[in-house]
Amino acid sequence: MLGRHEELFTEMVPGSSVAIVPKEGSGIQPGKHVAGLMAAEGAGEMLRWEVTTGGMRAERVPYRGFQDAKVDLLFVADDEALDKLRNNIGDDTLSLMKRQIRAGNIMFFVMRTKYELQDAGYEEFLDTLGLAFLGACR
């Protein structure tokens, strides 16, 4: 899937990374304030997509919580979203991901500033997911 969409990642600098973690292991507890999320401890694995000089690389890595994720963007997906993504790996995967974000089945956490993301080349990737971060006026 990453290879089919490699044009979205060509402007991103090596080391840029995003991850998807199951909500179940994210440490997020219902009804908690957003400020408490940074202290939430998780357990399990996350799927990390990282830009390398040779292109995008996907790997499963341990997930111990938001503070230790060491990614630029973190997607927290519920079971329904994960099932849909796993069963629809293909040309439409990112569109499906976009729909799951809009439906509230995938939460999106930005771990870098807008300017850091811009400098790292995230604009096209985020626009594809319907997550415009630069605003209407540039």
MONOR-V162348 format. One record per residue. N is the residue number from 1. RES is the residue in one small letter. NEAR is the number of other C-alpha atoms within 8 Angstrom. Layout:
# MONOR-V162348
{{N;RES;NEAR} {N;RES;NEAR}}
This chain:
# MONOR-V162348
{{1;m;8} {2;l;7} {3;g;6} {4;r;6} {5;h;9} {6;e;10} {7;e;5} {8;l;8} {9;f;14} {10;t;8} {11;e;8} {12;m;10} {13;v;10} {14;p;8} {15;g;7} {16;s;11} {17;s;11} {18;v;12} {19;a;12} {20;i;11} {21;v;14} {22;p;12} {23;k;11} {24;e;8} {25;g;10} {26;s;15} {27;g;12} {28;i;10} {29;q;5} {30;p;4} {31;g;4} {32;k;8} {33;h;6} {34;v;6} {35;a;5} {36;g;8} {37;l;11} {38;m;9} {39;a;8} {40;a;11} {41;e;9} {42;g;12} {43;a;11} {44;g;8} {45;e;10} {46;m;12} {47;l;11} {48;r;13} {49;w;11} {50;e;12} {51;v;15} {52;t;10} {53;t;5} {54;g;5} {55;g;9} {56;m;12} {57;r;9} {58;a;8} {59;e;7} {60;r;8} {61;v;8} {62;p;8} {63;y;13} {64;r;10} {65;g;14} {66;f;13} {67;q;7} {68;d;7} {69;a;8} {70;k;6} {71;v;11} {72;d;11} {73;l;12} {74;l;13} {75;f;12} {76;v;13} {77;a;14} {78;d;11} {79;d;9} {80;e;8} {81;a;12} {82;l;10} {83;d;8} {84;k;9} {85;l;11} {86;r;7} {87;n;6} {88;n;8} {89;i;9} {90;g;6} {91;d;8} {92;d;8} {93;t;11} {94;l;9} {95;s;9} {96;l;10} {97;m;12} {98;k;11} {99;r;8} {100;q;11} {101;i;11} {102;r;8} {103;a;7} {104;g;7} {105;n;11} {106;i;14} {107;m;9} {108;f;9} {109;f;8} {110;v;8} {111;m;8} {112;r;8} {113;t;7} {114;k;8} {115;y;6} {116;e;8} {117;l;12} {118;q;10} {119;d;7} {120;a;10} {121;g;11} {122;y;12} {123;e;11} {124;e;9} {125;f;9} {126;l;11} {127;d;10} {128;t;10} {129;l;10} {130;g;7} {131;l;7} {132;a;8} {133;f;8} {134;l;9} {135;g;6} {136;a;4} {137;c;4} {138;r;4}}
